Amino acid sequence: MKRYLFVFAFFLLFVNSYSQDEPTANVGKYTRPEHYFGDFTLSGSTNLLLKTPNGVQFAGGIKVRSFIGKRLSFDSDMVFGRDYFHAGPGIIGLPLWIFFWRMDGDGNSEDIPFKDLLFKIAIIALSAEHVAYHIPVTNTSDLSPYMSLLRYKSSYKFGESSNTVLTNEQFSFALGLELNKYFNRFTLSPYAEYNIGYNDHKSCYNVGVYCGYYFQVK
C-alpha cells in the first residue's frame, strides 16, 4: 500500500508543479486551445498497472478524445500489456462519430437522413460511457477528471489465460484524473485512475503518461 500511496503522491506533486504561474518567458509561446465541438486528440501512452494478478506490470495504450464543448469531452482508451487488456465501447463508437462529423463538415444534421441520424445517435451513446470535464489551470494546461461506466477488462496471471478459474474478464468502473499540458498542437498528459470490477469488486490502480496531437475544427 505504501508503494501505491507514493505513486499517487508523486502524481499530485507533478500536477501541483504545473498549476503554478507560468514563467513570463513562456507566456504566449504555447497556448491552451479553445475547445470547440468536433475537436479531437489522438494519443499514445506508457502505463503502469498496479494490483493486477501479477502485481505491478507495464503496458501501452492509445486514447481518442472528442470535444463536445469547451469543457466536456467523450474519451475512449485501449490499454494492453502482457495478459492484460482493457477498452470501452467508445473505442468503436468514437472514431466513427469523428469520421461522420468530419464528412459532414459543419455537423449540421438538418439534411441527414433519419436512418443515418439514428446511427449517429447510437455511436454517440457508445462514446458517452467515458466522459471527461476540463478545468483550466494555466494558459497552457487544464485538469480533466473523468469517469468510465462500462469498461471491459481482461486480466489474468502470466501464461494462464486458458485456465478459466484464474481468468478475470468483466466490465468495470473507472474514475481518474488527468493533467493536460499543451505545446500548441502537441499534448503531454500524465494521469492516475481508480478501477473496480463489477463482478469481483476488486480494486486496482493505473498511472501513466499520454503523448498526443490535437486536431482542431477551426
KOLTORDO-873746 format. One record per atom (N, C-alpha, C): residue in three letters; x, y, z. Coordinates in steps of 0.2 Angstrom, whole numbers, plus 5000, padded with zeros to 4 digits. Each point is the difference from the previous one (the first is absolute). Example, Ala and Ser with C-alpha at 12.3 -4.5 7.8 and 13.67 -1.06 7.14 Angstrom:
2
ALA506649725039ALA499650065000ALA500450065000SER499850054996SER500450065001SER499650055003
END
This chain:
218
MET500449945000MET499650065000MET500450065000LYS500650005004LYS500450065000LYS500350024993ARG500149954996ARG500350014993ARG499450044996TYR499449985001TYR499550034996TYR499950075002LEU500050015007LEU499950075002LEU500650044998PHE500649984999PHE500650034998PHE499950024992VAL499749964996VAL499950014993VAL499450065000PHE499550005004PHE499550054999PHE500350065003ALA500450005005ALA500350065003ALA500450044995PHE500449964996PHE500450024995PHE499650034994PHE499549974998PHE499550034995PHE499750075003LEU499850005006LEU499750075002LEU500550055000LEU500749985002LEU500550055000LEU500150034993PHE500049954995PHE500150024993PHE499450054998VAL499449985002VAL499450054998VAL500150065003ASN500350015006ASN500050065004ASN500650044997SER500549974997SER500650044997SER499750034993TYR499549974997TYR499850034994TYR499550055001SER499750005006SER499450055002SER500350065002GLN500650015001GLN500350075002GLN500050044994ASP500150075001ASP500050054995ASP500649984995GLU499850014993GLU500549994995GLU500550055000PRO500649984999PRO500650064999PRO499850054995THR500250065001THR499950054995THR500249994993ALA500649965000ALA500349994993ALA499649954996ASN499649965004ASN499649954996ASN499350024998VAL499850065003VAL499350034999VAL500050024992GLY499549974997GLY499950014993GLY500449954995LYS500549975003LYS500349954996LYS499649944998TYR499649975006TYR499649954999TYR499350025003THR499549984997THR499350025002THR499649945001ARG499550005005ARG499549955000ARG499550014995PRO499849954996PRO499550014995PRO499350015002GLU499650054997GLU499350005002GLU499749944997HIS499749965004HIS499749944998HIS499350014996TYR499949984994TYR499450014996TYR499749934999PHE499450004999PHE499649934998PHE500449984993GLY500249935001GLY500349974994GLY500850005001ASP500350045004ASP500749995001ASP500149935003PHE500649974999PHE500249945003PHE500749995000THR500249965005THR500749985001THR500149924999LEU500649994997LEU500249935000LEU500749995003SER500049955005SER500650005005SER500249925000GLY500650005002GLY500349935002GLY500350015007SER500149945003SER500250015007SER500449945003THR500450015005THR500349955004THR499650005007ASN499949945002ASN499649995006ASN500349955005LEU499950025006LEU500249955006LEU499349985003LEU499949935000LEU499449975003LEU500249985007LEU499650025005LEU500149985007LEU499549955002LYS500249955004LYS499549955003LYS499649964995THR500449984995THR499849954995THR500149935003PRO499749944997PRO500249945002PRO500849985000ASN500350044997ASN500850005000ASN500350055004GLY499650045004GLY500350055004GLY500150064995VAL500650035000VAL500150064996VAL500349984993GLN499750034994GLN500249984994GLN500050074995PHE500450004995PHE500050054995PHE499549984994ALA499750064997ALA499649994994ALA500050064996GLY499750004994GLY500050054995GLY499250014998GLY499950064998GLY499350024998GLY499950054995ILE499450014998ILE499850054995ILE499450035003LYS499950074998LYS499450035003LYS499750054994VAL499450004999VAL499650054996VAL499650045004ARG500050064999ARG499650055004ARG499750054995SER499350005001SER499650054996SER499650055004PHE500250064998PHE499650065004PHE499350014998ILE499650015004ILE499350024999ILE499850075002GLY500550035003GLY499950075002GLY500750025003LYS500050065003LYS500650035003LYS500349965006ARG499549975004ARG500249965006ARG499949935000LEU499649974995LEU499849935000LEU500349964994SER500249945002SER500249964994SER499849935001PHE499949964995PHE500049935000PHE500649974999ASP500349955004ASP500649974999ASP499949924999SER500549974997SER500049934999SER500849985000ASP500149955004ASP500749985001ASP500149924999MET500549984998MET500249935000MET500749995002VAL500149965005VAL500649985004VAL500249934999PHE500649984998PHE500149935000PHE500749995002GLY500149945004GLY500649985002GLY500149925000ARG500449975003ARG500149935000ARG499449975004ASP499649964997ASP499449975003ASP499550065004TYR500050064997TYR499650055002TYR499750044994PHE499450025001PHE499650044995PHE499450035002HIS499950074999HIS499450035002HIS499850054994ALA499450014999ALA499750054995ALA499350015002GLY499750054997GLY499350015001GLY499650004993PRO499450005000PRO499650004994PRO500150064995GLY500350065004GLY500150064996GLY500649994995ILE500449945001ILE500649994995ILE499749994993ILE499449985000ILE499749984993ILE499650074998GLY499550025005GLY499650054999GLY500350074998LEU500550025004LEU500350065000LEU500450024993PRO500449954998PRO500350014993PRO499550014994LEU499449965001LEU499550014995LEU499750065000TRP499950035006TRP499650065001TRP500550064997ILE500650005001ILE500550044998ILE500050004992PHE500049944997PHE500049994993PHE499450034997PHE499449995003PHE499450034997PHE499950075001TRP500350035006TRP500050075001TRP500450034995ARG500649984998ARG500550034996ARG499750004993MET499649944998MET499749994993MET499550054999ASP499650025006ASP499550054999ASP500250075000GLY500650015002GLY500350075000GLY499850045006ASP499450035000ASP499850045006ASP499649975005GLY499949934999GLY499649975004GLY499250015000ASN499850044995ASN499350015000ASN499649944998SER499549985005SER499649944999SER499350014996GLU499950064998GLU499450024996GLU499949954994ASP500549994996ASP499949964994ASP500249935001ILE500249985006ILE500249935001ILE499449955000PRO500049954996PRO499449955000PRO499949975007PHE499449995001PHE499849985007PHE500349945002LYS500249954995LYS500349945002LYS500750015002ASP500450054996ASP500650025002ASP500150045007LEU499450045001LEU500050035006LEU500049965006LEU499549945000LEU500049955005LEU500749975001PHE500349984994PHE500749975001PHE500450055004LYS500050064998LYS500550055004LYS499850005007ILE499450005002ILE499850005007ILE500249945003ALA500049944997ALA500249945003ALA500850005002ILE500450034995ILE500749995001ILE500250065005ILE499650055000ILE500150055006ILE499949975006ALA499449965001ALA499949975006ALA500549955003LEU500349974995LEU500649955001LEU500650045003SER500150064997SER500650045002SER499850035007ALA499450025002ALA499950045006ALA500149965006GLU500249935000GLU500149965006GLU500650035003HIS500550034997HIS500650035003HIS500050084999VAL499950035005VAL499950084999VAL500550035004ALA500350064998ALA500550045004ALA499850075000TYR500150035006TYR499950085000TYR500650035001HIS500150064996HIS500750035000HIS499950075003ILE500550015005ILE500050055005ILE500750044998PRO500050064997PRO500650044999PRO500450015006VAL500649995000VAL500550015005VAL500550064999THR500350004994THR500450054998THR499950024993ASN500350044997ASN499950024993ASN500249944995THR500449955003THR500249954996THR499849935002SER499650005005SER499849935003SER499350005002ASP499749945001ASP499349995003ASP500049935004LEU499650005005LEU499949945004LEU499449974998SER500049934998SER499449974998SER499849935005PRO499650015005PRO499749945003PRO499649964995TYR500049945000TYR499649964995TYR499749945004MET499549974997MET499649945002MET499849964994SER500149935001SER499949954995SER499549955004LEU499449994997LEU499549965003LEU500049934997LEU500349994994LEU499949934998LEU500649984996ARG500549995004ARG500749984997ARG500149935000TYR500149974995TYR500249925000TYR500749995001LYS500149965005LYS500749985002LYS500149935001SER500649984997SER500249935000SER500750005003SER500149965006SER500650005004SER500149945003TYR500649964999TYR500149945003TYR500749995001LYS500249945004LYS500749995001LYS500449984994PHE500650014999PHE500449994995PHE500049934998GLY499849994993GLY500049934997GLY499449955003GLU499550035003GLU499549965002GLU499350024998SER500050034994SER499450034997SER499549944998SER500249944999SER499649944998SER499749975007ASN500250025005ASN499749985007ASN499450055002THR499449974998THR499450045001THR499950025008VAL500349975004VAL499950015007VAL500450075002LEU500650004997LEU500450065001LEU499950064995THR499649994995THR499950054995THR499550065003ASN500250065000ASN499650055002ASN499850054994GLU499449984998GLU499750044994GLU499350035003GLN500050075000GLN499350035002GLN500050074998PHE499450035001PHE500050075000PHE500150045006SER500350065000SER500250035006SER499850085000PHE500150035005PHE499950075001PHE500750035001ALA500150064997ALA500750045001ALA499850075002LEU500450035004LEU500050075002LEU500750025000GLY500250064996GLY500750025000GLY500050074999LEU500750025000LEU500250075000LEU500550014995GLU500050054995GLU500550014995GLU500250074999LEU500650015000LEU500350074999LEU500250014993ASN499750044996ASN500250014993ASN500450074999LYS500649994998LYS500550054999LYS500050014992TYR499950064998TYR500050014992TYR500650044998PHE500349974995PHE500650034996PHE499750024993ASN499650055000ASN499650014994ASN499649944998ARG500149964994ARG499649954998ARG500249935004PHE500650005003PHE500249945004PHE499850005007THR499949945003THR499750005007THR500449955004LEU500150015006LEU500449965005LEU499549995006SER499849945001SER499449995005SER500149945005PRO500450025006PRO500049955005PRO499349985003TYR499949945002TYR499349995003TYR500149955006ALA499549995004ALA499949955005ALA499349985001GLU499849945000GLU499349985001GLU499949945005TYR499449995002TYR499849955004TYR499549964996ASN500149935001ASN499549964996ASN499849945004ILE499349985000ILE499749955003ILE499649964996GLY500049935000GLY499649964996GLY499349995003TYR499650004995TYR499349995002TYR499849935003ASN500449954997ASN499949935002ASN500449985007ASP500650015000ASP500449985006ASP500150055005HIS499850074998HIS500150055005HIS500750025003LYS500549974996LYS500750015002LYS500250074997SER500450045004SER500250064998SER500750004997CYS500250044995CYS500750014998CYS500150074998TYR500650014998TYR500250074998TYR500550004994ASN499950054996ASN500450014994ASN500350075000VAL500650014998VAL500350074999VAL500449994994GLY500150064997GLY500450004993GLY500050074998VAL500350014994VAL500150064996VAL499749994993TYR499650054997TYR499850004993TYR500450054997CYS500249994994CYS500350054995CYS499550004994GLY499850064998GLY499550004994GLY500150064996TYR499550004995TYR500050064995TYR499250025000TYR499950075000TYR499450035001TYR499850024993PHE499449984998PHE499750014993PHE499450055001GLN500150064997GLN499550055001GLN499550014994VAL499450025001VAL499550014995VAL500150074997LYS500250055005LYS500150074997LYS500750015000
END
